Every structure is written in C-alpha cells, then in structure tokens.
Amino acid sequence: MASPAITLWPRWLRLTIVGVATAAIISGGWLSYRYFAKPVVLTVAVGSADGEALSLISAVAARLTTSNAHVRLKVVDTNTSAKASELLAAHKADLAVVRGDTGGLGDARSVLLLTHGVVLLMTPSTVSGDSLGDLRNTKIGVIGGPINRPAVEALKQVYQFDRAKIEFQDVAIADATAALSSGQVHALLAVVPLTEKYLAKVRQLFQKAGAKGSGPKLIEIESAGAVANIARYYESYDIPKGTLRGAPPAPSDDLTSLRVSYFLVANKSVSAEDITDLTQSLVDVRRDLLSQYPILAQAAAPSTDANALIPIHPGAATYYNGNQQSFLDKYDDKLYYGSLLLGSLISIVIAAWRFAGSGNGSQSMVEPLYELGNEIKGAKSEAELDKVEKRIDDMLKAELARNASGEGADSNDMAALGLAAHRLQHLMNHRRTLLRSASAAREPVAAQ
C-alpha cells in the first residue's frame, strides 16, 4: 500500500520518477550485457622474412572477426620471430608466432603447433659431396641471417667447421641468387616448411643461379641426432625421397636433416578461459582456410608433456583434452544470481507500477476513509460536514464501480469498507448533534 504522503504527489511526478528509474535499470542492464558479451581482443605479434606468417595470421584474424568469434586478434607486424618473442616477453603482446629456437620464451605457453621448418642445406647438383661432413673449403650462405643463426650454432657444437674450413655468411633472400651465381657462396642454408610453395621457390632460386638444367642438391646432416640431443629445440627428421622433384629425383633417397617447430604461443598470464575459446575458434578457422593456405594442413595440437619444449597453455590443454565446461557448468553461478536479480527486478517493477498510480484500483480505501474521521471531528459547521459526506459518497461509489468491473477490492476489503463507512456515519451524526446543541445554546443568549 502506498504511503499517504506519496499518494499526494502529482501523478506526473510519480510517472517521471518511475520513468527515470526504469531508464536507469535498462541502461545498466544494457551496459552489463555489452561488458560481458563484447569480444575479447588479444594482440598477436608475428613476423617472418618472407611475410608469409603475417599473411596467414592476418587471414585468421579476419575470419575470426567475420565469424563473430568471442576472442579476436589484433595483428602486429614485427618482421622477425625474434622481435615477436621480445614483444611477448615485454608483455606488449598477448600472443606471438615464434620458432622453437627463438630465445626469451620463458613466459610463453603453446596454443597451436602451426608447422615445422626443415633445415635445407643446398648446393648446385654439380657440387661433389653428399653430407655436411664431406664438405671442405666451403662458404655457406645463411638465408635470413640472424633468424637462422641458432641453427648454425647448433651445428657448430657437433661439426668441426674450422678444421674443414667451412664458413658461414649471412645472405638476404633477395641476394641469394646473385651470391650463389657469383661464387660468393657455394651452398645455401635455409629453414622452410616443406610445402610446394616454398619448394618451388628453392627450385627457382637454383635455376636462376646455375647453368641451364642445373638444379639443387640437398646435403645430408648425418649427425642430426647428435645435434638434436644438444639443442633440444631441434629434432632429427628424414626428408622424403623426391621432395625437390626433378629427374633423377632429389633427394634420391630419404635424407636426414633437422627440423624446428613454429608455434602460436600466449603469455602465461593470459586468461585460460580466453585461450580455450581462442583455441576452439582456431581449429574451426583452420578448416575454413585450408584451401587458401595449405600450410595449415600441418597445424596440430602442441605437446602436452610436462617436459615439452614450450609448455602448453592451460586454456589450450583444456580444449585439447576435451575438458571444456558445458554452458550450464560454465554459467551456473551467473544463471543463479541472474534469476535472483530477475526476481528482484520484477518486484521493483510491480512496486513502481503501484507507485505511479496505475494499480490504484487494487489499493484499499479503508485508510483514506479513516483519515476523514479527523476532518469530521474538526468540522465547525454542518456545511463542512456535508462536504465531507459528499467525499465519502464519491469514494464509495468509485470503489463499488471498480469492484463491479472486477478491478476493485476483495470481499475482506469490502467488509472493512462497510465498517469504516458506518464508523464515519456515526461520527458525522455525533458531530451534527454537538453543532446543533451549541447553536441552540447560543440562540437564547442572543435573544436577551
């Protein structure tokens, strides 16, 4: 029941108050929805000498946006894997695409194994020697320079290059053909995924550098196992026969080399829930982009072993292990508290409806009637009593009309109204008697 003081407020004021309160509740609900439903944007640092990594991750980020994924990516070009790792370590990026032999990965946690880069040691087919241990007096051009320096350092721990008079020289990708054709270097070392796109570039490079019909020859790293034991970010790998094609096929048989993994990693401080959502989205996007980027066929789950080169992120492990929470498990608490909030809001709406005066028909008239008792007792003339009596009649008629239309009080309230009306009638009769007695007492005095 509304307070008597509140019922005296103008209806427009009550409606204004209710409107403002309703607008505040709706605005708060909308802002809360936007806060919890808005996408999470993670910054990913990526860079590669040929720009392929940037192109791939940019395509992934675009697909996440168009598919309205909850977690999306903001791509930052760093030109090299080493700089991407630096941004991740400095907490200037949430994710990064890195090579396993990149330094500064102490806080990195793997999310997705993107591909493998294979160490290709290549010479023109006219050069003698089939293995790295056979080479003498050779200058090897390292394509990409600093990014492939860890591979050279790993090889130096096993092979005695000083005794064999083997030197390494950094060579830019654009200068590789000229360096080889001019004799500045006799062999090239590159680390690339074994996809047709990269292998075609290798064949094209040697065709431009050598005589017509001259193709590349792969040099075996026969001690790859020993290198991998020392530098655990590498593993021994057998390049399949005929990888470079040609006639005869090159290589003519499976050939031992090294390979290193490329990872999408996240800083360990990134929310596990966000990484779980991102991992699921990446697996879906991989299927969508596979025809456009065949290299994604090599993408897979990273190692979950405790002694893995880069430990897996807990959020990614949750997805790969199939331990994702169901909708009810994930939002159980939110649904519970949401139902409580909804119940409270319904109560507030009902109270506001009554406050605004829209529910007056269900309010009891007993209290307003009893309040008229004070006016009756204070009446100074029968004219004032007549006015009060008319107000009582109007209130009772209005209540009877609402009751007839089904909007009025219930039977108990009607009974109470009847008692209140009888009480007021008794007070009015009593007050009229007092007023008439007082009037009669004053008339003889006036006559004297």
Residue pairs with C-beta under 8 A, 6 or more apart in sequence:
1 363
1 364
1 367
2 354
2 355
2 363
4 367
4 368
4 371
6 14
6 355
7 357
11 356
11 357
14 355
14 356
14 357
15 356
15 357
17 355
18 352
18 353
18 355
18 356
21 348
21 352
22 352
25 345
25 348
39 68
39 69
39 70
39 71
39 72
40 70
40 71
40 72
40 271
40 274
40 277
41 71
41 72
41 73
41 74
42 71
42 72
42 73
42 74
42 94
42 95
42 266
42 270
42 274
42 278
43 73
43 74
43 76
43 92
43 93
43 94
43 95
44 57
44 61
44 73
44 74
44 75
44 76
44 93
44 94
44 95
44 96
44 97
44 264
45 76
45 78
45 83
45 84
45 85
45 87
45 88
45 92
45 93
45 95
45 96
45 97
46 53
46 54
46 57
46 75
46 76
46 77
46 78
46 84
46 96
46 97
47 53
47 54
47 77
47 78
47 79
47 80
47 81
47 83
47 84
47 97
48 54
48 79
48 80
48 81
48 97
49 79
49 80
49 144
49 147
49 173
50 173
52 197
52 295
53 81
53 97
53 262
54 75
54 77
56 114
56 293
56 295
56 296
57 73
57 75
57 97
57 264
58 75
59 289
59 292
59 293
60 73
60 282
60 285
60 289
61 72
61 73
61 74
61 75
63 285
63 288
63 289
64 71
64 72
64 73
64 281
64 285
65 72
67 281
67 284
67 285
69 277
69 278
69 281
70 277
70 281
71 274
71 277
71 278
71 281
73 95
76 87
76 93
78 84
78 86
78 87
80 146
80 147
81 97
81 98
81 99
81 102
81 147
81 262
82 102
82 103
82 146
82 147
84 93
84 96
84 97
84 98
84 102
85 96
85 98
85 102
85 103
85 104
85 105
85 108
86 104
87 93
87 96
88 94
88 95
88 96
88 98
88 104
88 105
88 107
88 108
88 265
88 267
89 104
89 105
89 106
89 107
89 108
91 267
91 269
93 267
94 266
94 267
94 270
95 111
95 264
95 265
95 266
95 267
95 270
96 108
96 264
96 265
97 114
97 262
97 263
97 264
97 265
98 105
98 108
98 262
98 263
98 265
99 117
99 147
99 191
99 260
99 261
99 262
99 263
100 233
100 234
100 260
100 261
100 262
100 263
100 309
100 310
101 150
101 151
101 154
101 231
101 233
101 234
101 260
102 150
105 265
105 310
107 267
107 268
107 269
108 263
108 265
108 266
108 267
108 268
108 310
109 265
109 266
109 267
109 268
109 310
109 311
109 312
109 313
109 314
109 316
110 263
110 264
110 265
110 302
110 303
110 308
110 310
110 311
110 312
110 313
110 316
111 263
111 264
111 265
111 266
111 275
111 278
111 279
111 282
111 302
111 312
111 313
111 315
111 316
112 263
112 264
112 279
112 282
112 299
112 300
112 301
112 302
112 316
113 261
113 262
113 263
113 299
113 300
113 301
113 302
113 303
114 262
114 263
114 264
114 295
114 296
114 298
114 299
115 193
115 195
115 261
115 262
115 295
115 298
115 299
116 193
116 194
116 237
116 259
116 260
116 261
116 262
116 298
117 191
117 192
117 193
117 259
117 260
117 261
117 262
118 191
118 192
118 193
118 194
118 237
118 239
118 257
118 258
118 259
119 151
119 189
119 190
119 191
119 221
119 234
119 257
119 258
119 259
119 260
120 188
120 189
120 190
120 191
120 192
120 202
120 218
120 239
120 257
121 132
121 140
121 187
121 188
121 189
121 218
121 219
121 221
121 257
122 187
122 188
122 189
122 190
122 202
122 206
122 216
122 217
122 218
122 219
123 129
123 186
123 187
123 188
123 216
123 217
123 219
124 180
124 206
124 209
124 210
124 214
124 215
124 216
124 217
125 214
125 215
125 216
125 217
125 250
126 210
126 214
127 186
127 187
127 217
128 134
129 135
129 136
129 219
130 219
130 220
131 219
131 220
131 221
131 222
132 155
132 159
132 219
132 220
132 221
132 222
132 223
133 159
133 164
133 222
133 223
135 164
135 166
135 187
135 219
136 164
136 165
136 166
137 164
137 165
137 166
138 164
138 165
138 166
138 167
138 186
138 187
139 166
139 167
139 168
139 169
139 184
139 185
139 186
139 187
140 166
140 167
140 168
140 169
140 185
140 186
140 187
140 188
140 189
141 168
141 169
141 170
141 171
141 176
141 179
141 180
141 184
141 185
141 187
141 188
141 189
142 148
142 149
142 152
142 168
142 169
142 170
142 171
142 189
143 171
143 172
143 173
143 176
143 188
143 189
143 190
144 173
144 190
144 191
145 170
145 171
145 172
146 170
147 191
148 189
148 190
148 191
150 231
150 233
151 189
151 191
151 234
151 258
151 260
152 168
152 189
153 231
154 227
154 230
154 231
154 234
154 258
155 161
155 221
155 227
157 227
157 230
157 231
158 223
158 226
158 227
158 230
159 166
159 223
161 167
161 168
168 189
169 179
169 184
169 185
171 179
171 185
171 188
176 188
176 205
176 209
177 205
177 208
177 209
178 184
178 209
179 185
180 186
180 188
180 205
180 206
180 209
180 210
181 208
181 209
181 210
187 219
188 205
190 202
191 260
192 198
192 199
192 201
192 202
193 262
193 295
193 298
194 239
194 243
195 294
195 295
195 298
196 294
197 294
197 295
199 243
199 244
199 245
202 216
202 244
203 215
203 216
203 244
203 245
203 246
205 216
206 214
206 215
206 216
207 214
207 215
215 244
215 246
215 250
216 244
216 250
217 250
217 251
218 239
218 243
218 244
218 250
218 251
218 255
218 257
220 251
220 255
220 256
220 257
221 227
221 256
221 257
221 258
222 256
224 234
224 236
224 237
224 256
224 257
224 258
225 236
225 256
227 234
227 236
227 258
228 234
228 235
228 236
228 258
232 309
233 260
233 261
233 309
234 258
234 259
234 260
235 258
235 259
235 260
236 256
236 257
236 258
237 256
237 257
237 258
237 259
238 254
238 255
238 256
238 257
239 251
239 254
239 255
239 256
239 257
240 254
241 249
241 251
241 252
241 253
241 254
241 255
242 249
242 250
242 251
243 250
243 251
244 250
244 251
261 309
263 302
263 310
264 282
265 310
265 313
266 275
266 313
266 315
266 316
268 313
270 313
270 315
271 315
272 313
272 314
272 315
272 318
273 315
274 315
275 313
275 314
275 315
275 316
276 315
276 316
276 318
276 319
276 324
278 315
279 315
279 316
279 319
279 320
280 319
280 324
283 319
286 296
286 299
289 296
290 296
290 297
301 316
301 320
302 308
302 310
302 312
302 316
303 309
303 312
304 312
304 317
304 320
304 321
312 320
317 323
318 324
328 335
350 359
353 359
354 360
354 362
354 363
361 402
361 407
361 408
362 407
362 408
362 409
364 409
364 413
364 416
364 417
365 395
365 396
365 399
365 409
365 413
365 417
365 420
366 413
366 416
366 417
366 420
368 395
369 392
369 395
369 417
369 420
369 421
369 424
370 420
370 423
372 388
372 391
372 392
372 424
373 423
373 424
373 427
375 384
375 388
376 385
376 388
376 424
376 427
376 428
376 431
377 427
377 431
379 385
379 388
379 431
379 435
380 435
381 435
382 432
382 435
382 436
385 428
385 431
385 432
385 435
388 428
389 428
392 421
392 424
396 417
396 421
399 408
399 409
399 417
400 408
401 408
402 408
402 409
403 409
403 414
408 414
409 417
